[in-house]
Amino acid sequence: MESILAIAVSGLSKNYGSLEALSEVSFSVRRGEIFAYLGPNGAGKTTTIRILSGLLKRDAGEVSICGADVASDPVFVKERIGVVPDESNLYPELTCRRNLEYMGELYGLPRARRKSQAEELLSFFDLNGRATTPFGALSKGLKRRLTIAAALMHDPEVVFLDEPTSGLDVPSARALRELIRTINHQGATVFLTTHNLHEAEALSQRVLILIKGRVATLGTPGEIRQRVQNLNLLSVTFSAGIEAAPLLEACPAVLQASPQNGAWRLEVTEAQAALEQLLAFAGGEGVRISEINTITASLEDAFMSFLKEGEAKTEATP
């Protein structure tokens, strides 16, 4: 019976000398799932992908792709995965078509198959008109498209996408997200790393947040948001021309304040106390508050909460 898991990781650990990159990381990814693997820089995301793709040896733990151990059956695993790195690994002097065909050669595809597959992918990624254009002459958005296309040449079951929309303009990033959804709908399991938390929330069925090499939380975006409902968040809009920062800094109930879309986004100790303080301070300063709303915690709020918690634990460890 075929396993329902595309990826299974148990107790994964990796050290670089005295640096603990990963510590007993465990998770699984179901076949056909878009799984977001999130964390700040240095959390261990790239190390994880390198281990999962067979490029780096683990120190401890078990890792399997499509039911096969990555270390003991590397050929089986590499035939079933496609890896899209954050920086393209294609050849700038080769045309788009030739880059795809060459990738097919590396995977041992027969000549007829790699030619037909290249044409199918050029069409799918709307690159027909660029087939004879050198890769190096493409825009960044088109380069990302071709890089993903190259990773799909051998019809992998699992696709690793490392920051796929990083540095792209809004239309290009949106188009690429739609392509990721389409790839997934066609049957590929997608393992996604991104710093764009809105992107992760929109695309993924489940999310893992990694902090300093350890799993901070794992679940659906909704489940993770629910775990930080103890956060008290407000949106406050002041009358035009008001310098609100000093007033907010003077309110003991306001833990953090940041301007957002013409309003101030506040994290407070307790909503009622914050409202009372804000109204009192504003009245004393002759400042008019035009609108106050409560905010439901987002995935980004949850991420920042778990990040603070992880950093606090690290500082408390002798």
N, C-alpha and C positions, 0 to 999 in steps of 0.2 A: 504493500500500500504506500502510495507516494505521500511524503510528509507534507503537512499543510504549512510548514515553516520554510521560508526562504533563507532566513538567517537565524542561527541560534548561538548565543554567546553566554558562557557561564564562568564566573570567577576570573575574568580576564584581567591580567596584571602585566605591566611593563614598566621597567625602570631604565633610566639613562644615568648610569653611575648612581649618585646619591639622589637624583631627581626622580620622584615617583610620578610617572606620566599617567598611568592607569592603575587603579586599585580595586580589584574584585568587582569589575563591571559585569553585570548580567542583564540581558534583555533578549527578546526574540522579535522577529519581524515576520508577519504572515505573508504568504504568497499573494500577490496582487495588491499589496498595501503601499501607500506612500507614507514613509516613516521619517519624521524630522528628528535629526540628531543635533541638538543645540548646545551652545556653551560659549563663554567668552574666549578670547585669544589665549592659548596656552592651556585650555581645559583638557586637551587630549583627543580632540575630534580627528585631526589628521593622522595621529598615531593609530587610532582605531581603524580608519579606512585602510591604512597601509597594512595593518595586520589582517584585516578581512580580505584584502585583495592579494595576499600572499607575498607582499613586498617586504615585510618586516616580521621577524620571529617574535612570538610572545614569550614572556617569562613564565607565566602560569595561566591556567584556565583552559577552557575548551571553546573552540570556534568552528562552526560548520556552516557551509553554504549549500543549499539544496540537498541536505542530508549527508554531505561529504566533509570530512575534516580538512581544513585548509592546509595544514602542514603535511599531512600524510598523503593527500591526493590532490596536489596543486594543479595538475593538468586538467582534471575533471572540473575543478573550481573555476579556473581561468577561462575555460570554454563556455562557462555559464554566466560570467559577469562582464559588464562593460563599465569602465571607469572614466569619468569626465573630471579631470583635475581642475583646480582653480586657474591654472595657467595652461594654455593649450600646448599639446605635445605634437601638433601637426607640423608639416614642413612648409615654410613660407614660400619656397621657390616652386613647389608643385602646385598644379591646378587643383581646384576643388574635386573634380572627378578623379584625378590621379591619386590624391590623398586617400580617398575612399577605397579605390581599387587596391592601393598598396596595403591599407589596413586589412583588406580581405585576404591578401596574399599572406600576411603575417599569421592569420588565423587558418590558413590552409584551405580557403574556399576555392573550388574549381573555377577556372577562368570565366566560363559562361555565367556561373552563379555570382561571382563578385561584380561582373559588369552589370548584370540585371539588378543586383541589389544596390549598386551605386546609383543607377538611374532612378530606382524607386525612392531612395532616400533623398536625392537631389530634388525630386518632385515633392515629396512629403514635406521637406523643410523649405519649400519655395525658393530653391537655389538653382533651378534649371537655367536661368539666364546668366548664372555665374559659373557654370560648369567648367569653362576654360579659363577662368580668372585665377591667377595665382593666389593662394591662401593669404599671403602677406599683404595683398592689396585690398582685402575685405575690411569693412567696418568692424568694430568690436562686436556688435550684435550679430552680424553674419558669421563672424569667426566662432562665436559661441554655438550657433546653430550647427555649423559644420563639425565642430568638435564633438557635439552630442551625436550627430549623424555617424561619425566615425566609430563611436563607441557602440553603435547599434548594428554595425556591418554584419556581425555573426549571430544576430538575433538573440542577445543575452536574456536570461531569465531575470537577472538582478542588475540594476543600473545604479551606480554610485555617482551622485551629482554633488560636487564640492563647489559651493558658492556659484551656482549657474548664472545668476543675474547680476552678479557684482559688477559695478561700474557701467551698467547699461542705462540708457535713457528710459523714460517711462514707457513709451510705446514698444520699444524692443523688449523690455522686461516683461510687459504684459503679454506680448506675443509668445515669449519663451515659456511663460507659465502655462499658457494654453497648450503648447506643444508637450509639456511635461504631463499635463492631464491626459492628453490624447495617447501618449506612450503608455501611460498607466492603464487607461481604458482598454488598450489593445493587449494587455496581459502582463506587462513588465512590472516587477516589484521595484520601487524607487526608494533608495536610501539617500536622503537629502540633508546636506549641511548648509546652513545659511545664517547670516547675521540679521537678515530681514525677518523679524518676528511676525509681521503682518503676512508676509509671504508664507511662512511656515504654517500659520493658523489657517490660511485660505486653502492650502494645498493638501495638508497631511491629515491622515486619519488618527495617528497617534504621534506623540511628541515625547522625547527623552531630553531632559536638561542635565548636562554634565558640568560639574563644578570641581575644578582642581583634581580631575581624574576620577571622580566618584559620581555615581548616579544620585542626583538630588531629587528627582521625581520622574515619573513615567505615567502616561495616560493620554486620554483624548484631550484636545485643547479645552473642552468644556470642563472635564474633570480637574484639570490643572488650575484653571481659573477658580473653580469652586474651592480648592484647597487654600486659597489666599483671600477668601471673602472676609477675613478679619481685617483686611486693609480698609481704611476709611478714606475715601477719595471724594473730593469736591471740585467742581468747576465754578469759578467766581469771575464775573465780569464787572469791571469798574467803569464809571463814566469816562468818556474820552479825555485824554490829556492828563490823567491822574498818574502820579508816580507811586505805584502800589507796593513796590519791593520793600521799602522801609516799614510800612504798615504790617506787612505779612511777617517780616522778621521779628516784629515786636510781639506777635501773638504766640504765647507758649504752646498752644494746641497745634500749631502748624509745624510739622516735622520737615516738610520739603515743599518747595514751591517752584514751578517752572511755567513760563509763558507758553501758551499753546492756542493758536488760531484766534487771537484777539482776546483770549481769556487767560486766567491763571489756573493751573491744575495743581491742586493741593493734596498732599498726603497729611492727614491729621490724626491726632491721638484718639479723638472721639468726635463724631460729627456734631452733636448738639453743643458740646463745649466750644468747638471751633466756631460754630455759627454765632453763638452768644458773644464770643471774644471779637470776632470780625465786625459784628454790628456795633459793638461798644467802641472799638478802636476807630472804626470808620466815622461814627458819629462824633467822637471827640476831635477828629481831625478835619471834620467837615467834608468827608469824602462820601460820594454816593455810590452804592452798590446797585447795579442795574439788574443783575441776574445771579442766582446761586442754584446749582444743580448737583445732585449726587451722581457719582460715576460708578459703573460696574467695572470691576477689575478685568483688565485685558491679559492676554498671554504675555505681553511685554511687562506689565505690572508684576505678574507672577514670576517671570524670569528674573527681574530685578530683586524681588523679595527673596527668592532662593539664592541668588548671588550674594546678597548681603548676609544671609544666614550662613552660607558656606564660608565666606570670608571671616565671619565672627568665630566660627568653630576653629578655623585655622589659627587665628590669633590667640585663641584660648588654649591651644595645644602647646605644651612646653617644648 
